Amino acid sequence: MLGGAVAGGAPHRYHHRVSVPNPLAHDAALAGVRVLDFSRVLAGPFCTMLLGDLGADVVKIERPGSGDDTRAWGPPFVAGESAYFLCVNRNKRSLTLDLKHPRGREIARQLAAVADVLVENFATGWMEAAGLGYGALRLLNPRLIYVSITGYGHTGPDAALPGYDFLIQARGGLMSITGEPDGPPMKVGVAVADIAAGLFAAVGVLAALQARSRTGVGQHLDLALLDTQVAWLANVASAYLLSGEIPLRYGNAHPHIVPYELFPTAAGEIVLAVGNDAQFQRCCAVLGQPEWADDPRFRTNPDRVRHRQELIPLLRERLLTRPADDWIRAFRAAGVPAGPVQDLAAVFADPQVQARGMVERVAHPAIGELPLVANPLRLSGTPVATRRPPPRLGEHRAEVLGEWLGLDADSVAALAQSGAI
């Protein structure tokens, strides 16, 4: 039994949701939706996990022998399973399928013919060459919603280039605005380009399902990591497009709001996120310097942005006089947004995180009780649920081929003998 700890680590005590595996999801939002998942690594699997959490029947197609690349991405491994794979593959069933084998491709076409959604993240043109592109499969299944996730999309001069999160963060502008002002560009510590693409893909699927309910016809979603990275530059992109000025790196500060950054204290660090002038007045009162709020240099946010080089040193000097916990209590009592900088041990021990049930446990046949980060959606009528743990490689081949294609045990055995699955 894992007992809440990664192998070799100390056990944690979580307040958590307890998920009882239940393959049936008749009351879920996406009950009855069949998703054929050819994706690997992070962006596609994150999308299909979200769909599975919402009740879709997700079948994960993997390479025989090795499976999803992330099965080998570690340590840490627990009972032979990588933490990376486990994080984005719950609520799925695994079927191994050799897409280079003629019979394997035929099985893939048969599965697509009865699927509602297909998600793939092969290099541009690969699925078309295998006879599994949208143009071919829509003839078999006009209702099919076909999602292609690539680095750069299916059009443009770089459509054939491979896309990786690190490259996308760099090329898409995120690294240029991340890091200290006098330091090099930095990537974000989580593969956020992949995660954002997965979220956009899931939104696209939901929109396509709604459209199909009116038209009866599916469609193709051509989703590029670079596009999604550029799209969620949000206010930073807008500021550039309107002003023509290249954004700078501000480290833990904010280009348009002051004070809004990390500060050292007598013990530990705090984040101050003063979002308006009234909050700044209360902040100054807590600091014992109410006159700062009336200083013409600091009275309004635009004033503070212009004079940040004068204000920030004053704040730093004052905040060094007391420990972080004392300041946080005082700021919160005054209605000033302030909080700690927490490592993951502190995050999962945080009473608010625990109260929200952001760790759940699900029974896993090899691991025992597997702790997973819970889905944050709170739907009152059709709640998300973990009905299945992340699958072992090829675990559900007889089950899936029987349910989706009506194949009996002898037929499945013959496919296995042929090397197609």
C-alpha positions as CSV (number, residue, x, y, z in Angstrom):
1,M,0.0,0.0,0.0
2,L,1.3,3.5,-0.8
3,G,-0.5,5.0,2.2
4,G,-0.2,8.6,0.9
5,A,3.5,8.6,0.4
6,V,5.7,8.4,-2.7
7,A,8.1,5.5,-2.3
8,G,11.0,6.5,0.0
9,G,9.2,9.6,1.3
10,A,7.4,10.3,4.6
11,P,3.6,9.8,4.7
12,H,1.4,12.8,4.5
13,R,-1.9,13.3,6.3
14,Y,-4.5,14.7,3.9
15,H,-8.0,15.9,4.2
16,H,-9.1,14.4,0.9
17,R,-11.9,13.3,-1.3
18,V,-12.3,9.5,-1.3
19,S,-13.1,8.2,-4.7
20,V,-14.7,4.8,-5.1
21,P,-14.1,3.5,-8.6
22,N,-17.3,3.4,-10.5
23,P,-17.0,2.8,-14.3
24,L,-20.6,3.9,-14.8
25,A,-21.3,7.6,-15.0
26,H,-24.9,7.8,-16.0
27,D,-25.4,11.1,-14.1
28,A,-22.2,12.8,-15.3
29,A,-22.1,15.8,-17.6
30,L,-20.5,13.8,-20.5
31,A,-22.1,10.5,-19.8
32,G,-22.3,8.4,-23.0
33,V,-19.6,10.4,-24.8
34,R,-16.9,8.2,-26.2
35,V,-13.4,9.6,-26.5
36,L,-10.6,7.9,-28.5
37,D,-7.3,9.3,-27.1
38,F,-4.3,8.9,-29.3
39,S,-2.3,11.6,-27.5
40,R,0.8,11.2,-25.4
41,V,2.8,13.2,-22.8
42,L,0.8,16.2,-21.4
43,A,-1.3,18.5,-23.5
44,G,-3.6,15.9,-25.0
45,P,-3.7,13.6,-22.0
46,F,-4.6,16.6,-19.8
47,C,-7.5,17.4,-22.2
48,T,-8.8,13.9,-22.2
49,M,-8.5,13.5,-18.4
50,L,-10.7,16.5,-18.0
51,L,-13.2,14.9,-20.4
52,G,-13.0,11.7,-18.4
53,D,-13.5,13.6,-15.1
54,L,-16.7,14.9,-16.6
55,G,-17.9,11.4,-17.3
56,A,-16.8,10.6,-20.8
57,D,-15.6,7.1,-21.6
58,V,-12.0,7.7,-22.6
59,V,-10.0,4.9,-24.3
60,K,-6.3,5.7,-24.3
61,I,-4.5,4.2,-27.4
62,E,-0.8,3.3,-26.6
63,R,2.1,1.8,-28.3
64,P,2.6,-1.9,-27.5
65,G,5.5,-2.5,-25.3
66,S,6.3,1.0,-24.1
67,G,3.1,2.9,-24.1
68,D,2.8,6.7,-23.4
69,D,6.3,8.3,-23.3
70,T,5.6,9.5,-19.7
71,R,5.4,6.0,-18.4
72,A,9.2,6.1,-18.4
73,W,9.6,9.7,-17.2
74,G,10.9,9.5,-13.7
75,P,11.8,9.0,-10.9
76,P,9.7,9.0,-8.9
77,F,8.1,5.7,-9.7
78,V,5.7,3.8,-7.5
79,A,5.1,0.1,-8.2
80,G,6.5,0.6,-11.6
81,E,4.3,3.6,-12.4
82,S,5.7,7.1,-13.0
83,A,4.3,10.1,-11.1
84,Y,4.2,12.0,-14.4
85,F,2.0,9.4,-16.1
86,L,-0.3,9.1,-13.1
87,C,-1.0,12.8,-12.9
88,V,-2.9,13.1,-16.2
89,N,-4.3,9.7,-17.0
90,R,-7.1,8.9,-14.5
91,N,-10.6,8.0,-15.8
92,K,-9.1,6.3,-18.9
93,R,-8.9,2.7,-20.2
94,S,-5.7,1.6,-21.9
95,L,-5.7,-0.3,-25.2
96,T,-2.4,-1.0,-27.0
97,L,-2.6,-0.7,-30.7
98,D,0.2,-0.9,-33.3
99,L,-0.7,1.8,-35.9
100,K,2.1,0.6,-38.2
101,H,0.3,-2.8,-38.4
102,P,-2.4,-3.0,-41.1
103,R,-4.8,-4.7,-38.8
104,G,-3.9,-2.2,-36.0
105,R,-4.9,0.7,-38.3
106,E,-8.1,-1.1,-39.2
107,I,-9.0,-1.5,-35.6
108,A,-8.3,2.2,-35.1
109,R,-10.7,3.1,-37.9
110,Q,-13.4,0.8,-36.5
111,L,-13.0,2.5,-33.1
112,A,-13.2,6.0,-34.7
113,A,-16.4,5.0,-36.5
114,V,-18.2,4.6,-33.1
115,A,-16.4,7.4,-31.2
116,D,-17.7,10.8,-30.5
117,V,-14.3,12.5,-30.0
118,L,-10.8,11.7,-31.2
119,V,-7.8,13.4,-29.8
120,E,-4.3,13.1,-31.3
121,N,-1.0,14.9,-31.1
122,F,1.1,13.2,-33.7
123,A,3.4,15.3,-36.0
124,T,1.4,17.2,-38.6
125,G,0.6,14.8,-41.5
126,W,1.3,11.5,-39.6
127,M,-2.3,10.5,-39.0
128,E,-3.2,11.4,-42.6
129,A,-0.3,9.2,-43.9
130,A,-1.7,6.3,-41.7
131,G,-5.2,6.7,-43.2
132,L,-6.4,8.1,-39.9
133,G,-6.7,11.8,-40.7
134,Y,-9.9,13.8,-40.3
135,G,-10.7,13.7,-44.0
136,A,-10.7,9.9,-44.0
137,L,-12.4,9.4,-40.7
138,R,-15.2,11.9,-41.2
139,L,-16.4,9.7,-44.1
140,L,-16.8,6.8,-41.7
141,N,-18.3,8.9,-39.0
142,P,-19.6,12.4,-39.9
143,R,-20.4,13.0,-36.2
144,L,-16.8,12.7,-35.2
145,I,-15.1,15.6,-33.4
146,Y,-11.5,15.3,-34.3
147,V,-8.9,17.2,-32.2
148,S,-5.3,17.7,-33.5
149,I,-2.9,19.2,-31.0
150,T,0.5,20.1,-32.4
151,G,3.3,22.6,-31.7
152,Y,2.6,25.0,-34.5
153,G,-0.7,23.9,-36.1
154,H,-1.5,22.4,-39.5
155,T,-0.8,25.6,-41.5
156,G,2.1,28.0,-41.7
157,P,5.8,27.7,-42.6
158,D,6.6,25.8,-39.4
159,A,3.7,23.4,-39.3
160,A,6.1,20.4,-39.6
161,L,8.3,21.4,-36.6
162,P,8.0,19.4,-33.4
163,G,6.6,21.3,-30.5
164,Y,7.8,21.1,-26.9
165,D,6.6,23.2,-24.0
166,F,10.0,24.7,-23.3
167,L,10.4,25.8,-26.9
168,I,6.9,27.2,-26.9
169,Q,7.4,29.2,-23.7
170,A,10.5,30.7,-25.4
171,R,9.1,31.4,-28.8
172,G,5.7,32.4,-27.6
173,G,7.0,35.3,-25.5
174,L,6.4,33.9,-22.0
175,M,10.1,33.6,-21.1
176,S,10.8,37.1,-22.3
177,I,8.6,38.5,-19.5
178,T,9.6,35.9,-16.8
179,G,12.6,36.2,-14.6
180,E,14.5,39.0,-12.8
181,P,15.1,42.3,-14.6
182,D,18.9,41.8,-14.7
183,G,18.7,38.0,-15.2
184,P,18.1,35.7,-18.2
185,P,14.7,34.8,-19.5
186,M,13.1,32.0,-17.5
187,K,10.5,29.3,-18.1
188,V,7.7,28.7,-15.7
189,G,8.3,25.7,-13.4
190,V,5.2,23.8,-14.7
191,A,4.7,23.0,-18.4
192,V,2.1,25.7,-18.7
193,A,2.0,25.8,-22.5
194,D,1.0,22.2,-22.5
195,I,-1.6,22.7,-19.7
196,A,-3.1,25.7,-21.4
197,A,-3.3,23.9,-24.7
198,G,-5.1,21.0,-23.0
199,L,-7.6,23.4,-21.4
200,F,-8.3,25.1,-24.7
201,A,-8.7,21.7,-26.3
202,A,-11.2,20.6,-23.7
203,V,-13.2,23.8,-24.2
204,G,-13.1,23.3,-27.9
205,V,-14.5,19.7,-27.5
206,L,-17.3,20.9,-25.3
207,A,-18.2,23.6,-27.9
208,A,-18.1,21.1,-30.7
209,L,-20.3,18.7,-28.8
210,Q,-22.9,21.5,-28.3
211,A,-22.7,22.5,-32.0
212,R,-23.2,18.8,-33.0
213,S,-26.3,18.6,-30.8
214,R,-27.8,21.2,-33.2
215,T,-26.3,20.2,-36.5
216,G,-25.6,16.5,-36.1
217,V,-22.2,17.0,-37.6
218,G,-18.7,16.9,-36.1
219,Q,-15.7,19.1,-36.9
220,H,-12.0,19.4,-36.8
221,L,-10.1,21.3,-34.1
222,D,-6.6,22.4,-35.2
223,L,-5.0,23.5,-32.0
224,A,-1.4,24.7,-31.8
225,L,0.6,25.1,-28.6
226,L,2.2,28.3,-30.0
227,D,-1.3,29.8,-30.7
228,T,-2.5,29.1,-27.2
229,Q,0.7,30.5,-25.7
230,V,0.3,33.7,-27.6
231,A,-3.4,33.9,-26.7
232,W,-2.9,33.7,-23.0
233,L,-0.3,36.5,-22.8
234,A,-3.5,38.5,-22.2
235,N,-2.9,41.9,-20.7
236,V,0.8,41.8,-21.5
237,A,0.1,41.2,-25.2
238,S,-2.6,43.9,-25.2
239,A,-0.3,46.4,-23.7
240,Y,2.3,45.8,-26.4
241,L,-0.3,45.9,-29.2
242,L,-1.6,49.2,-28.0
243,S,1.7,50.9,-27.1
244,G,4.3,49.2,-29.3
245,E,6.6,49.0,-26.2
246,I,8.4,45.7,-25.6
247,P,7.4,44.4,-22.1
248,L,10.3,44.1,-19.6
249,R,10.9,41.4,-17.0
250,Y,9.9,42.5,-13.5
251,G,10.8,39.4,-11.6
252,N,8.2,39.1,-8.8
253,A,6.9,42.6,-9.3
254,H,4.0,43.7,-11.6
255,P,4.4,46.1,-14.5
256,H,1.2,47.9,-13.9
257,I,0.4,47.6,-10.2
258,V,2.5,48.8,-7.2
259,P,3.1,47.4,-4.6
260,Y,2.4,43.9,-6.0
261,E,5.5,41.7,-5.4
262,L,7.5,39.5,-3.0
263,F,9.1,41.1,0.1
264,P,11.6,39.7,2.6
265,T,10.7,40.0,6.3
266,A,12.5,39.4,9.5
267,A,11.6,35.7,9.0
268,G,10.4,34.4,5.7
269,E,8.9,36.1,2.7
270,I,5.4,37.5,1.9
271,V,3.6,38.5,-1.2
272,L,1.8,41.8,-1.1
273,A,-0.9,42.3,-3.8
274,V,-2.3,45.8,-3.3
275,G,-4.9,46.1,-6.0
276,N,-6.3,49.6,-5.4
277,D,-5.7,52.9,-3.6
278,A,-8.0,52.0,-0.7
279,Q,-6.0,48.9,0.0
280,F,-2.8,50.9,-0.2
281,Q,-4.1,53.3,2.5
282,R,-4.9,50.3,4.8
283,C,-1.5,48.8,3.9
284,C,0.3,52.0,5.0
285,A,-1.7,52.1,8.3
286,V,-0.7,48.5,9.1
287,L,3.0,49.4,8.4
288,G,2.7,52.3,10.8
289,Q,3.3,54.9,8.0
290,P,-0.2,56.3,7.2
291,E,1.4,59.4,5.7
292,W,2.7,57.4,2.8
293,A,-0.8,57.2,1.4
294,D,-1.0,61.0,1.2
295,D,2.4,61.4,-0.4
296,P,1.8,62.9,-3.9
297,R,4.3,60.3,-5.2
298,F,2.2,57.4,-3.9
299,R,-1.4,58.6,-3.7
300,T,-2.7,56.7,-6.8
301,N,-1.6,53.5,-8.5
302,P,-0.2,55.4,-11.6
303,D,1.8,57.6,-9.1
304,R,3.1,54.5,-7.4
305,V,4.1,52.8,-10.7
306,R,6.0,56.0,-11.8
307,H,7.7,56.2,-8.4
308,R,8.2,52.5,-7.6
309,Q,12.0,53.0,-7.2
310,E,11.3,55.3,-4.3
311,L,8.4,53.4,-2.7
312,I,9.6,49.8,-2.8
313,P,12.8,50.4,-0.7
314,L,10.6,52.1,2.0
315,L,8.3,49.1,2.1
316,R,11.3,46.6,2.2
317,E,12.9,48.4,5.1
318,R,9.7,48.5,7.1
319,L,8.7,44.9,6.4
320,L,12.1,43.6,7.6
321,T,11.1,44.6,11.2
322,R,8.7,41.7,11.8
323,P,8.4,38.1,10.7
324,A,6.1,37.1,7.8
325,D,3.5,35.4,9.9
326,D,2.9,38.6,12.0
327,W,2.6,40.8,8.9
328,I,0.2,38.4,7.1
329,R,-2.1,38.3,10.2
330,A,-2.1,42.1,10.4
331,F,-2.6,42.7,6.7
332,R,-5.4,40.2,6.5
333,A,-7.2,41.7,9.5
334,A,-7.0,45.1,7.7
335,G,-8.3,43.6,4.4
336,V,-5.0,44.0,2.6
337,P,-4.2,41.0,0.2
338,A,-1.1,39.3,1.6
339,G,0.1,35.8,1.8
340,P,2.9,33.3,2.3
341,V,5.2,31.7,-0.3
342,Q,4.7,28.0,0.2
343,D,6.5,24.9,-0.9
344,L,4.4,21.8,-1.9
345,A,4.6,20.4,1.6
346,A,3.0,23.6,2.9
347,V,0.5,23.7,0.1
348,F,-0.9,20.3,0.8
349,A,-1.0,21.0,4.5
350,D,-2.8,24.3,4.0
351,P,-6.1,24.2,5.8
352,Q,-7.9,25.9,2.8
353,V,-6.5,23.4,0.3
354,Q,-7.5,20.6,2.6
355,A,-11.0,22.0,3.2
356,R,-11.5,22.2,-0.6
357,G,-10.5,18.5,-0.9
358,M,-7.8,19.1,-3.5
359,V,-6.2,15.7,-2.8
360,E,-8.2,12.7,-3.5
361,R,-7.4,9.0,-3.2
362,V,-8.3,6.3,-5.6
363,A,-7.7,2.6,-5.4
364,H,-5.0,1.4,-7.8
365,P,-4.4,-2.3,-8.4
366,A,-0.6,-2.1,-8.0
367,I,-0.1,0.9,-5.8
368,G,-3.0,0.6,-3.3
369,E,-4.3,4.0,-2.3
370,L,-3.1,6.5,-4.9
371,P,-3.2,10.2,-4.0
372,L,-4.0,12.5,-6.9
373,V,-4.6,16.2,-7.3
374,A,-8.3,16.6,-7.5
375,N,-10.2,18.2,-10.4
376,P,-11.1,21.8,-9.2
377,L,-14.5,21.9,-11.0
378,R,-17.4,22.1,-8.5
379,L,-20.5,21.3,-10.5
380,S,-23.6,21.0,-8.2
381,G,-25.7,18.9,-10.5
382,T,-23.2,16.8,-12.4
383,P,-20.1,16.6,-10.2
384,V,-16.8,15.4,-11.5
385,A,-15.5,12.1,-10.2
386,T,-12.6,9.7,-10.4
387,R,-14.2,6.5,-11.5
388,R,-11.0,4.8,-12.7
389,P,-7.3,5.0,-11.6
390,P,-4.7,5.7,-14.3
391,P,-4.6,2.4,-16.3
392,R,-1.8,-0.1,-16.6
393,L,-0.5,-0.5,-20.1
394,G,-3.0,-2.4,-22.2
395,E,-5.1,-3.3,-19.2
396,H,-8.5,-2.9,-20.8
397,R,-8.0,-4.4,-24.3
398,A,-10.6,-7.2,-24.0
399,E,-13.0,-4.9,-22.2
400,V,-12.8,-2.0,-24.8
401,L,-12.8,-4.2,-27.9
402,G,-15.7,-6.1,-26.5
403,E,-17.8,-3.1,-25.6
404,W,-16.9,-0.8,-28.5
405,L,-16.6,-3.3,-31.3
406,G,-18.4,-6.4,-30.0
407,L,-15.3,-8.6,-30.3
408,D,-15.2,-11.9,-28.4
409,A,-12.3,-13.3,-26.4
410,D,-11.1,-15.4,-29.3
411,S,-11.0,-12.5,-31.7
412,V,-9.1,-10.4,-29.2
413,A,-6.6,-13.2,-28.7
414,A,-6.1,-13.5,-32.4
415,L,-5.4,-9.8,-32.7
416,A,-2.9,-10.1,-29.9
417,Q,-1.2,-13.1,-31.6
418,S,-1.0,-11.0,-34.8
419,G,0.8,-8.2,-33.1
420,A,-1.8,-5.7,-34.0
421,I,-2.6,-5.0,-30.3
